[in-house]
Structures are given as structure tokens and as C-alpha cells.
Amino acid sequence: MFDKQAYMKTYNREHYAQQKEWREQHRERRLIQQKAWRQEHPERTLAWRERFKINHPDYHAIKRRQFKERIDNYNHNYNEENPEKRKAEKKAQCQPLGKECEICGSIRNLTRHHPDYSEPLFCVTLCSSCHKYLHTIEVQVP
């Protein structure tokens, strides 16, 4: 005797697997199509967003909480892996920043840079752009 329920269960499982594989293979194409549809139908997109907010009121709060937990976990791991850096950063917080970046002379977004973490009170004042660039060079040079 033919068991339709078992057949449909097997068919749906296999069909779902094929659909999933297709979606993964054509991800870029689907993203382009979805973006085009949203641009062509802004009123329907807006209506969908409003319905989503009503049906999922805690969605953004949950996402923010998950993101905060991920950041807190990263910071905790960083602090445990780099105790010398953390101690130097804490000691240097009481040091006043210079008036300008020592590389480019900018007065915006100033930060402290430790050339040597074993000397925590010796800091160089840099703008955030020069600081990032300096760390990029340090990473690339062995």
C-alpha cells in the first residue's frame, strides 16, 4: 500500500535540500534580484517592515544584546591574552594627551600609542588614522 504521508515527508526533505543548495549557489544573483524588487516596490517593502516590527517587537533588542555579548566576549579574551598591553593602557590613561598628532599634526581624534609596552608611561600622541597606519606597518614588518 502506498503511504502518501511518508512519501511527502521524504520528498519535502529532499526538495528542501535541493532548494538550499540552489540558494547557496546563486546567492549573489538572489541578492541582486531582491534589491531590485525592493526598489520597484517601496510601498510593499515598507508595509512588510511595519508588519515585521509589530510581529517581532523584541527583534532589535535581542540583536543588540547578542552584539553586546559578542563585543564583551571579544574584549574579555583580548584583555586576558594581552595583559601587558592592558596594564600599559590603564597606566597611560592618567597621562595628558599631546595637543596634536606627532606624525601629521592633526588635532582631531587623538589617541595614545605605546611604542614599547614595557614602558607604560611613555606614549606618543597620534591621530586615529596615523595610529591605524602605524599598526598596519608593524604587523607587516617581521
C-alpha positions as CSV (number, residue, x, y, z in Angstrom):
1,M,0.0,0.0,0.0
2,F,1.2,3.5,-0.9
3,D,2.0,5.6,2.2
4,K,1.5,9.2,0.9
5,Q,2.5,10.8,4.2
6,A,5.9,9.1,4.3
7,Y,6.4,9.8,0.6
8,M,5.7,13.5,1.1
9,K,8.0,13.7,4.1
10,T,10.8,12.2,2.1
11,Y,10.0,14.4,-0.9
12,N,9.9,17.6,1.1
13,R,13.2,16.8,2.9
14,E,15.0,16.1,-0.5
15,H,13.3,19.1,-2.2
16,Y,14.3,21.4,0.7
17,A,17.9,20.2,0.5
18,Q,17.9,20.9,-3.3
19,Q,16.4,24.4,-2.7
20,K,19.0,25.2,-0.1
21,E,21.9,24.1,-2.3
22,W,20.5,26.2,-5.2
23,R,20.1,29.3,-2.9
24,E,23.7,28.9,-1.8
25,Q,25.0,28.6,-5.4
26,H,23.0,31.6,-6.6
27,R,23.4,33.8,-3.6
28,E,24.7,36.9,-5.5
29,R,22.0,36.6,-8.1
30,R,19.3,36.4,-5.5
31,L,20.6,39.4,-3.6
32,I,20.6,41.5,-6.8
33,Q,17.0,40.3,-7.6
34,Q,15.8,41.0,-4.0
35,K,17.3,44.5,-4.1
36,A,15.7,45.3,-7.5
37,W,12.3,44.1,-6.2
38,R,12.6,46.3,-3.1
39,Q,13.4,49.3,-5.2
40,E,10.5,48.6,-7.6
41,H,8.0,48.0,-4.7
42,P,9.0,50.5,-1.9
43,E,5.4,50.7,-0.5
44,R,5.2,46.9,-0.1
45,T,8.7,46.8,1.4
46,L,7.7,49.5,3.9
47,A,4.5,47.6,4.7
48,W,6.5,44.4,5.3
49,R,8.9,46.2,7.6
50,E,6.0,47.7,9.6
51,R,4.3,44.3,9.9
52,F,7.7,42.8,11.0
53,K,8.1,45.4,13.7
54,I,4.6,44.6,15.0
55,N,5.0,40.8,14.9
56,H,8.6,40.9,16.3
57,P,8.7,43.7,18.8
58,D,11.8,42.4,20.6
59,Y,13.9,41.6,17.5
60,H,16.2,44.6,17.6
61,A,16.6,44.4,21.4
62,I,17.7,40.8,21.1
63,K,20.1,41.6,18.3
64,R,21.6,44.5,20.3
65,R,22.0,42.2,23.3
66,Q,23.7,39.5,21.2
67,F,26.0,42.0,19.6
68,K,26.9,43.5,23.1
69,E,27.6,40.0,24.4
70,R,29.9,39.3,21.4
71,I,31.8,42.5,21.9
72,D,32.1,41.9,25.7
73,N,33.4,38.4,25.0
74,Y,36.0,39.7,22.5
75,N,37.2,42.4,25.0
76,H,37.4,39.9,27.8
77,N,39.5,37.5,25.6
78,Y,41.7,40.4,24.3
79,N,42.4,41.5,27.9
80,E,43.3,38.0,29.0
81,E,45.6,37.4,26.0
82,N,47.3,40.8,26.3
83,P,47.8,41.6,30.0
84,E,50.9,43.8,29.4
85,K,49.1,45.9,26.8
86,R,46.1,46.3,29.1
87,K,48.3,47.4,32.1
88,A,50.1,49.9,29.9
89,E,46.8,51.3,28.6
90,K,45.4,51.7,32.1
91,K,48.6,53.4,33.4
92,A,48.7,55.8,30.5
93,Q,45.1,57.0,30.9
94,C,46.2,59.4,33.6
95,Q,48.8,60.9,31.2
96,P,47.6,64.0,29.3
97,L,47.4,63.8,25.5
98,G,49.6,66.0,23.4
99,K,48.0,68.9,21.5
100,E,48.5,67.4,18.0
101,C,49.4,64.2,16.2
102,E,53.2,63.8,16.2
103,I,53.2,62.5,12.6
104,C,50.7,64.6,10.6
105,G,50.0,67.5,13.0
106,S,46.2,66.9,13.1
107,I,44.3,67.9,16.2
108,R,41.3,65.6,15.7
109,N,40.7,62.1,17.1
110,L,43.9,61.9,19.1
111,T,45.0,58.7,20.8
112,R,47.9,57.3,22.7
113,H,50.4,54.9,21.1
114,H,52.8,52.7,23.1
115,P,56.0,52.0,21.1
116,D,57.1,49.7,23.9
117,Y,54.6,48.2,26.4
118,S,57.3,47.6,29.0
119,E,57.4,51.4,29.4
120,P,53.8,52.2,30.0
121,L,54.2,55.9,30.8
122,F,56.0,56.6,27.5
123,C,53.3,57.3,25.0
124,V,53.2,59.0,21.6
125,T,50.2,61.2,20.7
126,L,48.8,60.2,17.3
127,C,45.6,60.8,15.4
128,S,43.5,57.7,14.8
129,S,44.4,57.5,11.1
130,C,48.2,57.6,11.8
131,H,47.7,55.1,14.7
132,K,46.0,52.6,12.4
133,Y,48.6,53.1,9.7
134,L,51.4,52.6,12.2
135,H,49.9,49.4,13.5
136,T,49.5,48.2,9.9
137,I,53.2,48.7,9.2
138,E,54.1,47.0,12.5
139,V,52.1,43.9,11.6
140,Q,53.5,43.7,8.1
141,V,57.2,44.1,9.1
142,P,58.6,41.0,10.8
